[in-house]
């Protein structure tokens, strides 16, 4: 059989042929179906062989046409378009449309898309009261996760997820309301009144407005910072089957409404190894404090005492292409905001780490979080908002992954297996007889 693989079970001497499936590229992402392995048995009552893959290091959980990453070469494409082109030529709205629909919008489609998102930007006043209930120092990511989950109670019809039009309406709502919830969470934490959306502004311009407006009659976002945020949103919009996308698909596979699935995905993003990493980068740079302390800090990372936050990636074993774009953009932002001494520290850390054998051998390069935190800080976002700033644009990626899953005829509830290592069957011992 051509395009197949032959396996021999040395326990039985039996030979098995399994077909190889391919995606777009014959030498990237070829796979066998794990379920085929179940044919491999030592006896009739043998359950069959499983593949063991903690953390899904080598498991394809779906077929997807949304995002392509070649981590060895440092390539990232949305729907076939290189991230570098999208980051320089497109707006976030165009990219969001592209991720969900598979094609770039024409002018009238973009206009309609923008109108729809603007229309849904307000949140129900009850949600405002719900957010008021959080303590003043509640982490905004905790507020975001809870409030998005709470949206589920406002839209009971959203449970009808087999209707494509119902799904679409919830997508508009989620993409539109995330910035509003995020900005309200921030304003709540600093005791400032909430600012309602201004739909005459762009998606990111309006977000800056809801975040930072004080007493201005007409708040005008700085165009360089507005565009920088747009680029940051484009770079964070999707990243194929990462931890939070996997959470979206996994929770979504039991068919709840998308609000609770998005809340689960955002919760997955919250962790320091995923979306919380840029917050940790900043804390790390502050802890290092001075360029002279960089070598000692790197030594601690090499001894295994700590990890260099913003370094390394499960998929990229090369410079993260998003980090390259951000490194350049940081300079443009600092022209507006003034120089930030943390950037010099970051550059020095990067320089020393990239020359060090430990990092070279393990292919540890800066990831997107290494520079995003410094830029966000320069733009006046507090560190607690960093994962929130990730969750806003990633919402469209989660929704694209969810929509693709919903249309996949192979879709099944996610239910991994395990290799059981516990006790064999034993009899219950009554309490008084236990030693
Ligand atoms: N600093 C120092 N050493 C590291 C780092 C790091 N940041 N990352 C990995 N290593 C080392 C590990 O100690 C390990 O060394 P060993 O082989 O001697 O034991 C080796 O590199 C491989 O590490 P793994 O943990 O197996 O790599 P994995 O692919 O599972 O982890 C991860 C990827 C979680 C991103 C990791 O590199 C890390 O913790 N980085 C820091 C956190 C971070 O920046 N996360 C953001 C990721 S990007 C995003 O979510 C958008």
Boltz pocket constraint, residues with backbone or C-beta under 6 A from the ligand:
constraints:
  - pocket:
      binder: B
      contacts: [[A, 272], [A, 273], [A, 274], [A, 275], [A, 277], [A, 301], [A, 302], [A, 306], [A, 307], [A, 308], [A, 309], [A, 310], [A, 311], [A, 312], [A, 313], [A, 314], [A, 315], [A, 362], [A, 364], [A, 367], [A, 368], [A, 369]]
      max_distance: 6.0
